[in-house]
Every structure is written in structure tokens, then in C-alpha cells.
Amino acid sequence: MILTVARWESLDSWREFWQGQNPKQMEGMRQLGKRLSVECYEEVEDHTR
């Protein structure tokens, strides 16, 4: 199993990216395995700044 985590500037940007079933940017990941799910979580606090 491979779990990936990404941080997006906005929920709209995330939705736009996943609007297509197979985003081009995910080609490399598709070579490793089959996507089982896509979930979005709200960040409670940003500790990177």
C-alpha cells in the first residue's frame, strides 16, 4: 500500500485537480498501483510557517 499526502492552497484547487478521473500528474503513481480512494481533510493549524 502507498499513502500519499499533499497540501493544497485551497479546496477549490483540490477539487479542480481531481475533477478528471486520471489527472496527468498522477501517471507515475498509476504505474505503482491502483487508486483506491481520494479524501480531503481540513488542516487544523499550519505549523509550516
Distance bins in CASP14 RR format, pairs under 12 A and 6 or more apart:
PFRMAT RR
TARGET T0000
AUTHOR 0000-0000-0000
RMODE 2
METHOD distances of the structure
MODEL  1
1 32 0 0 0 0 0 1 0 0 0 0 0
1 33 0 0 0 0 1 0 0 0 0 0 0
1 34 0 0 0 0 0 1 0 0 0 0 0
1 35 0 0 0 0 0 1 0 0 0 0 0
1 36 0 0 0 0 1 0 0 0 0 0 0
1 37 0 0 0 0 0 1 0 0 0 0 0
2 26 0 0 0 0 0 1 0 0 0 0 0
2 28 0 0 0 0 0 1 0 0 0 0 0
2 29 1 0 0 1 0 0 0 0 0 0 0
2 30 0 0 0 0 0 1 0 0 0 0 0
2 31 0 0 0 0 0 1 0 0 0 0 0
2 32 1 0 1 0 0 0 0 0 0 0 0
2 33 1 0 0 1 0 0 0 0 0 0 0
2 34 0 0 0 0 0 1 0 0 0 0 0
2 35 0 0 0 0 1 0 0 0 0 0 0
2 36 0 0 0 0 1 0 0 0 0 0 0
3 29 0 0 0 0 0 1 0 0 0 0 0
3 32 0 0 0 0 0 1 0 0 0 0 0
3 35 0 0 0 0 0 1 0 0 0 0 0
3 36 0 0 0 0 0 1 0 0 0 0 0
3 37 0 0 0 0 0 1 0 0 0 0 0
3 38 0 0 0 0 0 1 0 0 0 0 0
3 39 0 0 0 0 0 1 0 0 0 0 0
4 25 0 0 0 0 0 1 0 0 0 0 0
4 26 0 0 0 0 1 0 0 0 0 0 0
4 28 0 0 0 0 0 1 0 0 0 0 0
4 29 1 0 0 1 0 0 0 0 0 0 0
4 32 0 0 0 0 0 1 0 0 0 0 0
4 33 0 0 0 0 0 1 0 0 0 0 0
4 35 0 0 0 0 1 0 0 0 0 0 0
4 36 0 0 0 0 0 1 0 0 0 0 0
4 37 0 0 0 0 0 1 0 0 0 0 0
4 38 0 0 0 0 1 0 0 0 0 0 0
4 39 0 0 0 0 0 1 0 0 0 0 0
5 38 0 0 0 0 0 1 0 0 0 0 0
5 39 0 0 0 0 0 1 0 0 0 0 0
5 40 0 0 0 0 0 1 0 0 0 0 0
5 41 0 0 0 0 1 0 0 0 0 0 0
5 43 0 0 0 0 0 1 0 0 0 0 0
6 13 0 0 0 0 0 1 0 0 0 0 0
6 14 0 0 0 0 1 0 0 0 0 0 0
6 17 0 0 0 0 1 0 0 0 0 0 0
6 18 0 0 0 0 0 1 0 0 0 0 0
6 23 0 0 0 0 0 1 0 0 0 0 0
6 25 0 0 0 0 0 1 0 0 0 0 0
6 26 0 0 0 0 0 1 0 0 0 0 0
6 29 0 0 0 0 0 1 0 0 0 0 0
6 38 0 0 0 0 0 1 0 0 0 0 0
6 39 0 0 0 0 0 1 0 0 0 0 0
6 40 0 0 0 0 0 1 0 0 0 0 0
6 41 0 0 0 0 0 1 0 0 0 0 0
6 43 0 0 0 0 0 1 0 0 0 0 0
7 13 0 0 0 0 0 1 0 0 0 0 0
7 14 0 0 0 0 1 0 0 0 0 0 0
7 40 0 0 0 0 0 1 0 0 0 0 0
7 41 0 0 0 0 0 1 0 0 0 0 0
7 42 0 0 0 0 0 1 0 0 0 0 0
7 43 1 0 0 1 0 0 0 0 0 0 0
7 46 0 0 0 0 1 0 0 0 0 0 0
7 47 0 0 0 0 0 1 0 0 0 0 0
7 48 0 0 0 0 1 0 0 0 0 0 0
7 49 0 0 0 0 0 1 0 0 0 0 0
8 14 1 0 1 0 0 0 0 0 0 0 0
8 15 0 0 0 0 1 0 0 0 0 0 0
8 16 0 0 0 0 1 0 0 0 0 0 0
8 17 1 0 0 1 0 0 0 0 0 0 0
8 18 0 0 0 0 0 1 0 0 0 0 0
8 38 0 0 0 0 0 1 0 0 0 0 0
8 40 0 0 0 0 1 0 0 0 0 0 0
8 41 0 0 0 0 0 1 0 0 0 0 0
8 42 0 0 0 0 0 1 0 0 0 0 0
8 43 0 0 0 0 1 0 0 0 0 0 0
9 16 0 0 0 0 0 1 0 0 0 0 0
9 17 0 0 0 0 0 1 0 0 0 0 0
9 43 0 0 0 0 0 1 0 0 0 0 0
9 46 0 0 0 0 0 1 0 0 0 0 0
10 16 0 0 0 0 1 0 0 0 0 0 0
10 17 0 0 0 0 0 1 0 0 0 0 0
10 40 0 0 0 0 0 1 0 0 0 0 0
10 42 0 0 0 0 0 1 0 0 0 0 0
10 43 0 0 0 0 0 1 0 0 0 0 0
11 17 0 0 0 0 0 1 0 0 0 0 0
11 18 0 0 0 0 0 1 0 0 0 0 0
11 40 1 0 0 1 0 0 0 0 0 0 0
11 41 0 0 0 0 0 1 0 0 0 0 0
11 42 0 0 0 0 1 0 0 0 0 0 0
11 43 0 0 0 0 0 1 0 0 0 0 0
12 18 0 0 0 0 0 1 0 0 0 0 0
12 19 0 0 0 0 0 1 0 0 0 0 0
12 40 0 0 0 0 0 1 0 0 0 0 0
13 19 0 0 0 0 0 1 0 0 0 0 0
13 40 0 0 0 0 0 1 0 0 0 0 0
14 23 0 0 0 0 0 1 0 0 0 0 0
14 38 0 0 0 0 1 0 0 0 0 0 0
14 39 0 0 0 0 0 1 0 0 0 0 0
14 40 1 0 1 0 0 0 0 0 0 0 0
14 41 0 0 0 0 0 1 0 0 0 0 0
14 42 0 0 0 0 0 1 0 0 0 0 0
14 43 0 0 0 0 0 1 0 0 0 0 0
15 23 0 0 0 0 0 1 0 0 0 0 0
15 38 0 0 0 0 0 1 0 0 0 0 0
15 40 0 0 0 0 1 0 0 0 0 0 0
16 23 0 0 0 0 1 0 0 0 0 0 0
17 23 1 0 1 0 0 0 0 0 0 0 0
17 24 0 0 0 0 0 1 0 0 0 0 0
17 25 1 0 0 1 0 0 0 0 0 0 0
17 26 0 0 0 0 1 0 0 0 0 0 0
17 38 0 0 0 0 1 0 0 0 0 0 0
17 40 0 0 0 0 0 1 0 0 0 0 0
18 25 0 0 0 0 0 1 0 0 0 0 0
18 26 0 0 0 0 1 0 0 0 0 0 0
18 35 0 0 0 0 0 1 0 0 0 0 0
18 37 0 0 0 0 0 1 0 0 0 0 0
18 38 1 0 1 0 0 0 0 0 0 0 0
18 39 0 0 0 0 0 1 0 0 0 0 0
18 40 0 0 0 0 1 0 0 0 0 0 0
19 38 0 0 0 0 0 1 0 0 0 0 0
20 26 0 0 0 0 1 0 0 0 0 0 0
20 35 0 0 0 0 0 1 0 0 0 0 0
20 38 0 0 0 0 0 1 0 0 0 0 0
21 30 0 0 0 0 0 1 0 0 0 0 0
21 35 0 0 0 0 1 0 0 0 0 0 0
21 38 0 0 0 0 0 1 0 0 0 0 0
22 28 0 0 0 0 0 1 0 0 0 0 0
22 29 0 0 0 0 0 1 0 0 0 0 0
22 30 1 0 0 1 0 0 0 0 0 0 0
22 34 0 0 0 0 0 1 0 0 0 0 0
22 35 0 0 0 0 1 0 0 0 0 0 0
22 38 0 0 0 0 0 1 0 0 0 0 0
23 29 0 0 0 0 1 0 0 0 0 0 0
23 30 0 0 0 0 1 0 0 0 0 0 0
23 35 0 0 0 0 0 1 0 0 0 0 0
23 38 0 0 0 0 0 1 0 0 0 0 0
24 30 0 0 0 0 0 1 0 0 0 0 0
26 32 0 0 0 0 0 1 0 0 0 0 0
26 33 0 0 0 0 0 1 0 0 0 0 0
26 34 0 0 0 0 0 1 0 0 0 0 0
26 35 1 0 0 1 0 0 0 0 0 0 0
26 38 0 0 0 0 1 0 0 0 0 0 0
27 33 0 0 0 0 0 1 0 0 0 0 0
27 35 0 0 0 0 0 1 0 0 0 0 0
28 35 0 0 0 0 0 1 0 0 0 0 0
29 35 1 0 0 1 0 0 0 0 0 0 0
29 36 0 0 0 0 0 1 0 0 0 0 0
29 38 0 0 0 0 0 1 0 0 0 0 0
43 49 0 0 0 0 0 1 0 0 0 0 0
END
